[in-house]
Amino acid sequence: MAQFLFEADLHGLLKLDTPIPNAPPARWQRKAKESGPGPSPVGVSPMKPANRSHSSSKTPSKTPGKSGSKIQSTPTKAGGDRYIPNRSTMQMEMANFLLTKENDPAEESPTKKEQQKAWAVNLNGFDVEEAKILRLSGKPQNAPEGYQNNLKVLYSQKMTPGSSRKNSRYIPSMPDRILDAPEIRNDYYLNLIDWSSQNFLAVALDNSVYLWNHASGEIIQLLQMEQPDVYISSVSWIKEGNYLAVGTSSAEVQLWDIQQQKRLRNMTSHCARVGTLSWNSYILSSGSRTGHIHHHDVRVAEHHVATLAGHTQEVCGLKWSLDGRYLASGGNDNLVNVWPCTQGVGGDFAPVQTFTQHQGAVKAVAWCPWQMNVLATGGGTSDRHIRIWNVCSGACLSAVDAHSQVCSILWSTNYKEFISGHGFAQNQLVLWKYPTMTKVAELQGHTARILNLTMSPDGTTVASAAADETLRLWRCFEMDPIKKKEKEKANSAKTSIIHQSIR
Amino acid sequence: QLGREHQGITLRGSAELVAEFFSYGINSILYQRGIYPPETFTRVQKYGLTLLVTTDPELANYLNNVTEQMKEWLYKCMVQRLVVVISSIESSEVLERWQFDIECDKTAKDDNGPREKSQKAIQDEIRSVIRQITATVTFLPLLESACAFDLLIYTDKDLAVPEKWEESGPQFIANSEEVRLRSFTTTIHRVNTSVAYKKDSVP
């Protein structure tokens, strides 16, 4: 039997048309293995290394009739290959021109020369005879590979996944109510809504102001501007809720009595539209497009009692602190100024702090109700950051990138949180925990950028006005019933008698 | 501090101010347009603003070279324009072009007395321009692909080309939209800023 095996072996060795079982791998096989795990050219299947991998090397494929599968190794540098490693540093057009241009004698008529010169000036933007352009050779290292210009990511932000930690309270993701706000002006710099302590929501729609009674749902038109082309640029309730201050595009500050629906005063002192107002008991402060802030004492005839000049462009954010000691102002010049309530030596108002860190207009300005001297500010499209400041020391306590234009910030009185309103791309409201600055929730629904936020007198509901001509009421700071009872007990003893009798 | 305010502007001082402005301006453009990752920038106080400058050593070195050279050429009044060209790395297409035109008063020499203009006024003007540069992000089209920047300087024809510099073309943008920004002047040098960007081909 053994002789047949021997014969078969001998025959096997002598035959040359079958692959040799134990031979060392051929060069092309070695190459295929090398480039194997990397780029796999079209058509290579791991099961058939033989014929196909032969064409993965640079020799042209010998099989006729087969459509040339595009063979490309992954380019390591942009468009480079082994002859020209880096195409972008080559000056192909220049080289081609120099090689192919004929050596013409410069025989040109003067008019032709002038024409050429005119062309050159037009094409180059300057006279070639007078100037030349220089370029520093050897460009610096470009941004590391894999760095994607993250502005693209920023402006096309998709939904962020919800935070993994569950909120300790339920925040409804849908608004409580949606109100129609037709003709609301889509202007970032105006402050068109405010909620009074008597539970009236004032909304300025172009040239009229409407009052919405939250309790009853009734709507009253308070006023309408008489002159054409004049619109309301700001509204602000006095603390007691019986007077409403209205700023107009004609630089007037009007004071209206709600009970009688009559105008009490028309205070003119500004030269340009009044985009923002803030009350400090009987002092009404107004910020205007010129950058000036005026203090008005509404009790006296000579109402204009002070001027604060700290901004060079429109003042869009203005808030007195809750204790009335400081006035914070934000402007389109990216500055935040903190003003004292009294004049300094020399009779002039000078800011005690000026913050320049924002890279965009600062409209969102809000004072913390439970911590003295803590101020939150938010920047516009160019900045997108929310910053928390201590106005006494001037330190920035924290800064967080909100990835979107910030139009308004409100602190909650019921929770240690604040809410911010945003624009492109999600037009959402974000609730942040303070001081950890973590996102508690995001409220979506608006289909265009949010313009203003205001809070109800009981602190449970936030109203947002947006460019989609709606007002949405979000019940995001609802108090736990047990905690609510405790708070009410602590607040007032006398009302408890009424409660008992009602029951 | 009082002394500096009233010192007036000399040719040397003006050249320094303008070169410094270019350095901060270019840094702002690189940050705002996202040419380099934002985490490689740090905040500094200048002109009463918070500005962002790069911490990348190579880039900082490169910009320093340019600033120093600009100072010299501004002093000699031989430079007419500084252009920051932003182009896509892959296609080498120019996407954005920031142009700073310089008008130099050639009658100013160092031996003349310093000109009357307060540092504060110049700073205010520079501040407005830098703020505008920052605000352009609201209307400039997104730079979709990875981009590189180039600096071109338009000089007088007979200026000796120093080592490391080479001649180049203007690198205009085909089909562009241009926006003029504010300008500032030190009374010796006047800088006009404008930005040109590629119009979106698809409406």
Chai-1 contact restraints between the chains, C-beta under 6 A:
chainA,res_idxA,chainB,res_idxB,connection_type,confidence,min_distance_angstrom,max_distance_angstrom,comment,restraint_id
A,A78,B,E90,contact,1.0,0.0,6.0,A-B,restraint_1
A,S88,B,S92,contact,1.0,0.0,6.0,A-B,restraint_2
A,N124,B,P170,contact,1.0,0.0,6.0,A-B,restraint_3
A,G125,B,P170,contact,1.0,0.0,6.0,A-B,restraint_4
A,E130,B,K157,contact,1.0,0.0,6.0,A-B,restraint_5
A,A131,B,Q80,contact,1.0,0.0,6.0,A-B,restraint_6
A,A131,B,Y154,contact,1.0,0.0,6.0,A-B,restraint_7
A,A131,B,K157,contact,1.0,0.0,6.0,A-B,restraint_8
A,K132,B,K157,contact,1.0,0.0,6.0,A-B,restraint_9
A,K132,B,E167,contact,1.0,0.0,6.0,A-B,restraint_10
A,I133,B,L152,contact,1.0,0.0,6.0,A-B,restraint_11
A,I133,B,Y154,contact,1.0,0.0,6.0,A-B,restraint_12
A,I133,B,S168,contact,1.0,0.0,6.0,A-B,restraint_13
A,L134,B,I153,contact,1.0,0.0,6.0,A-B,restraint_14
A,L134,B,T155,contact,1.0,0.0,6.0,A-B,restraint_15
A,L134,B,W165,contact,1.0,0.0,6.0,A-B,restraint_16
A,R135,B,L152,contact,1.0,0.0,6.0,A-B,restraint_17
A,R135,B,E166,contact,1.0,0.0,6.0,A-B,restraint_18
A,R135,B,S168,contact,1.0,0.0,6.0,A-B,restraint_19
A,L136,B,L151,contact,1.0,0.0,6.0,A-B,restraint_20
A,L136,B,W165,contact,1.0,0.0,6.0,A-B,restraint_21
A,S137,B,K164,contact,1.0,0.0,6.0,A-B,restraint_22
A,S137,B,E166,contact,1.0,0.0,6.0,A-B,restraint_23
A,P140,B,E58,contact,1.0,0.0,6.0,A-B,restraint_24
A,P140,B,L59,contact,1.0,0.0,6.0,A-B,restraint_25
A,P140,B,Y62,contact,1.0,0.0,6.0,A-B,restraint_26
A,Q141,B,E58,contact,1.0,0.0,6.0,A-B,restraint_27
A,N142,B,A148,contact,1.0,0.0,6.0,A-B,restraint_28
A,A143,B,Y36,contact,1.0,0.0,6.0,A-B,restraint_29
A,Y147,B,P37,contact,1.0,0.0,6.0,A-B,restraint_30
A,N149,B,G34,contact,1.0,0.0,6.0,A-B,restraint_31
A,N149,B,L143,contact,1.0,0.0,6.0,A-B,restraint_32
A,L151,B,G34,contact,1.0,0.0,6.0,A-B,restraint_33
A,K152,B,L142,contact,1.0,0.0,6.0,A-B,restraint_34
A,K152,B,E144,contact,1.0,0.0,6.0,A-B,restraint_35
A,T356,B,L49,contact,1.0,0.0,6.0,A-B,restraint_36
A,T356,B,T50,contact,1.0,0.0,6.0,A-B,restraint_37
A,Q357,B,T50,contact,1.0,0.0,6.0,A-B,restraint_38
A,Q359,B,T134,contact,1.0,0.0,6.0,A-B,restraint_39
A,T381,B,T138,contact,1.0,0.0,6.0,A-B,restraint_40
A,S382,B,T134,contact,1.0,0.0,6.0,A-B,restraint_41
A,S382,B,A135,contact,1.0,0.0,6.0,A-B,restraint_42
A,S382,B,V137,contact,1.0,0.0,6.0,A-B,restraint_43
